[in-house]
């Protein structure tokens, strides 16, 4: 009773096709395939970007910009 035979799976497949129709299942498969392809492309781009020289940290960039403009950087403190 715990295992399903091929006939059980065929009946389930037939019911799914009758409920959703072949057109919706085809569209669902295409959408899923496109999502997987997009994910793989994103992973490849992420790996390529990681091998390049890392960008300068924002704090260092802001500090050099502040020196150039002769501004004073002040930290706000909370009242207790």
C-alpha positions, 0 to 999 in steps of 0.5 A: 500500500505504501508504493505506487505502481505505474498505473497509479502515476498514469491515472494521476497524470491523466487527472492533472491533464484534465484539470489544467489542460495541456496548454497551461501545463506547456506554459508552466513548463516554459516559464519554469525553464526560462526561470532556471535559465535566467538563474544559471545566467545570473550565477555565471555573471555573479561569478565573473563579477567576483573575479574582477577587482573589487570596488572601493569601499563607500566610506573611503570614497566619502572620506576622500570626497569630504577632504576635497570639499573642505566639509566637516563630517559630524556624527549625530548623538542621541539624547539619553 
